[in-house]
């Protein structure tokens, strides 16, 4: 498993961030910005995605040694899109 923390530009934990690692299901950070993600033993983190309105990933890195926190640093998003998505038939 991977234990990590999502941090803002001021190095404070960010709550309720949806995190996906290597295309897996999304999990949500706790009130302190921490999360634990099940990952097969020996499998490296290759891809990280987050969902949190107003934020984008600034950087992330695998822990230097086993037991260290996996850290994801966020930045303010340059753009925020608000709207509705319709299919080809004009349905939501």
N, C-alpha and C positions, 0 to 999 in steps of 0.2 A: 504494500500500500504506500501511498504518497501522502504525507501530512504537510500542509502548507498554509500560507497566509496571503491574503490579498491586501495590499497596502496602497494608500493614496500618495500624492506628491509630498505630503508632510510625514510620511512613514507611519500613518495611523491605519489600523485595521478598518476594512470596509465591509459592513454587514450586507447580507442578502444579495451577494454577487453570485450569479449562476456561472459555474466553472465546468468546462469539459476538457478532458485530457485524452489525447490520441483518438478523438472522435467518439468517445464513449458518451454515456448519458450525462446530463447536467446534474450537478449537485449544488447546493446553496451554502454559502459561507454562514457561519454563526455570527452572533452579535459582536465578536471580537475580530471577525474577518478570517477565521480559521476554517479549514476543511480537511477531510480525509477522503482520499479517493482510492478505491481498490485497483491495484495494478499487478499484473502477473510478475512473479519474482524474476529478476534479471531483465525485465522489460524497461527500456529507457523512455522518458517523456520526450516525444517528438513533436507534438502539436498541442497548443493550449488555446482555448477560446473562452471568452467571457461575455456575459450579457449583464449590463448594468446601465440604465439610462444615464446619459451624460458622460460616460467614461469609455476609454479605449485602453488597450494594453500598451504600456510604454516599454516594458521589457519583462523577461522572465528568464530564469536560469535553473538548471538542475543543481541540487545541493552539492557542496564541495565534498562532503563525506556523509556516509549513512547516519541517519539520526538527525541531520540538520533539516531545518524547515525549507520547503520548496516555496520560494517567494515570487509573487506576481506583482509587479508595480504598475499602477494605473496612472493615466493622465486624463485631463479633461478632453472630451471629444471635440474635434473641430466643428463638427456638424451634428445636429440631432434632427432626424426626420420624424415627422408626425403625420400620420395619415392612415389610409385603409388600403388593403391589398385586395384586388379583384382578380378573378380568373378570366379566362378568354370569353366567358359568357356574361361577364359583368356581375357575377355573384361574388359575395364575400367569401 
